[in-house]
Amino acid sequence: MPGLQIKQIDHVSIIITDVERSRRFYRELLGLKEIAKPRTFDFVVLWFDLGDQQLHLLHKAEADSRSPRHFALRVADAPAARVYFQQHGVPIQETTPIPGADRFFIFDPDGNRIEIIQWLQPYDPLVSGAAELDRG
C-alpha cells in the first residue's frame, strides 16, 4: 500500500497512579531496564527498554477511560503516512516532539488513540533523554 508501510509495534503506553510502586513492579519484579524519557517531555513518565520495543508508564492521579493510552505503529515514512491518512479523511493530531523522531496521533472509529512514528535516528537516552529520571 503506497504511502503507508507499517513495520512493527514501536511501544505500548499504559496509565499508572503510583510511580514508585509501578517502578518497583516493572524494574525490580519484572527486571525491565528503565531508560530516560525524552528531554522534551515535561510530564511524569517512566520508559522501559524491551529490546526493539519499549513500555511507557504514564503517571495520572487516577486511571480513566479517556487518557493518553495508546499503541504505536512504526512507519517507514511519517510524512507519507500523514498524506495517506489525510487523503482517507482521518484527522491528524500533532504532539510533543521527540528528538530524532517524526510522530503524530490518529484515532480509530471507536476513539482509540494510535501513534504513528518514524524514527529518523535511534533513540539514545544519553543524548536526547532528560537529565534525571522522574520521581513520584
C-alpha positions as CSV (number, residue, x, y, z in Angstrom):
1,M,0.0,0.0,0.0
2,P,1.8,3.2,-1.2
3,G,2.4,5.9,1.4
4,L,1.9,3.6,4.4
5,Q,4.4,1.0,5.4
6,I,3.8,-0.2,8.9
7,K,6.9,-2.1,10.1
8,Q,6.1,-3.1,13.7
9,I,4.7,-2.1,17.0
10,D,7.0,0.6,18.4
11,H,5.8,0.8,22.1
12,V,2.9,0.4,24.4
13,S,1.8,3.1,26.9
14,I,-0.3,2.4,30.0
15,I,-1.6,4.6,32.8
16,I,-0.1,4.3,36.3
17,T,-1.2,6.0,39.5
18,D,1.8,5.4,41.8
19,V,5.3,6.0,40.2
20,E,7.4,4.2,42.8
21,R,5.0,1.2,43.1
22,S,5.0,0.8,39.3
23,R,8.8,1.3,39.1
24,R,9.3,-1.5,41.6
25,F,7.0,-3.8,39.8
26,Y,8.4,-3.3,36.3
27,R,12.0,-2.7,37.1
28,E,12.5,-4.9,40.2
29,L,9.9,-7.6,39.8
30,L,9.9,-8.0,36.0
31,G,13.5,-7.0,35.6
32,L,13.0,-4.4,32.9
33,K,15.7,-1.8,32.2
34,E,14.5,1.8,32.9
35,I,15.8,4.4,30.4
36,A,15.5,8.2,30.4
37,K,12.4,9.7,28.8
38,P,13.0,12.4,26.0
39,R,14.2,15.6,27.5
40,T,11.4,17.5,25.7
41,F,8.8,15.8,27.9
42,D,7.7,17.9,30.9
43,F,5.4,15.3,32.4
44,V,6.0,12.2,34.5
45,V,6.5,9.1,32.5
46,L,8.7,6.0,33.0
47,W,10.3,4.4,30.0
48,F,11.4,0.8,29.9
49,D,13.6,-0.9,27.2
50,L,12.1,-4.0,25.7
51,G,14.8,-4.8,23.1
52,D,13.4,-3.3,19.9
53,Q,10.3,-2.1,21.7
54,Q,9.5,-0.1,24.8
55,L,7.0,0.2,27.5
56,H,5.9,3.6,28.7
57,L,4.1,4.2,32.0
58,L,2.2,7.5,32.2
59,H,1.5,8.9,35.6
60,K,-2.0,10.1,36.3
61,A,-3.9,10.8,39.5
62,E,-6.4,8.1,38.6
63,A,-7.0,5.8,35.7
64,D,-9.8,6.8,33.4
65,S,-11.3,5.7,30.0
66,R,-10.2,8.9,28.2
67,S,-6.5,9.1,28.6
68,P,-3.2,9.2,26.7
69,R,-3.2,5.4,26.5
70,H,-2.2,4.2,23.0
71,F,-0.2,1.9,21.0
72,A,2.3,3.0,18.3
73,L,2.8,1.8,14.8
74,R,6.3,2.4,13.4
75,V,6.2,3.5,9.7
76,A,8.9,3.9,7.1
77,D,7.8,7.4,6.1
78,A,5.8,9.6,8.5
79,P,5.2,12.5,6.0
80,A,3.8,10.0,3.5
81,A,1.7,8.4,6.3
82,R,0.2,11.9,7.1
83,V,-0.7,12.4,3.5
84,Y,-2.2,8.9,3.4
85,F,-4.4,9.5,6.4
86,Q,-5.5,12.9,5.3
87,Q,-6.4,11.5,1.9
88,H,-8.6,9.0,3.7
89,G,-10.3,11.6,5.9
90,V,-8.6,10.6,9.1
91,P,-7.8,13.6,11.3
92,I,-4.1,14.0,12.4
93,Q,-3.2,15.2,15.9
94,E,0.3,16.5,16.3
95,T,2.1,16.1,19.6
96,T,5.2,16.8,21.7
97,P,8.3,16.3,19.6
98,I,10.9,13.7,20.4
99,P,14.4,14.4,19.2
100,G,15.2,12.2,16.2
101,A,11.5,11.2,15.5
102,D,8.6,12.3,13.4
103,R,5.3,11.3,15.0
104,F,1.6,12.1,15.3
105,F,-1.7,10.6,16.5
106,I,-4.8,9.3,14.8
107,F,-7.9,7.7,16.3
108,D,-9.7,4.6,15.2
109,P,-13.5,4.7,14.7
110,D,-14.1,3.9,18.4
111,G,-11.8,6.7,19.5
112,N,-8.8,4.5,20.4
113,R,-5.6,6.6,20.2
114,I,-2.9,5.3,17.8
115,E,0.6,6.9,17.5
116,I,2.2,6.8,14.1
117,I,6.0,7.1,14.4
118,Q,9.1,7.2,12.2
119,W,12.5,7.1,13.9
120,L,14.9,9.3,11.9
121,Q,17.7,8.1,14.2
122,P,17.7,5.6,17.1
123,Y,16.6,7.0,20.4
124,D,19.6,7.5,22.6
125,P,18.7,8.4,26.2
126,L,22.2,9.6,26.9
127,V,21.9,12.2,24.1
128,S,18.1,13.0,24.0
129,G,17.0,11.9,27.4
130,A,16.0,14.0,30.4
131,A,18.7,14.9,32.9
132,E,17.1,12.7,35.6
133,L,14.5,10.0,35.9
134,D,11.1,11.1,37.0
135,R,10.3,10.6,40.7
136,G,6.9,10.0,42.3
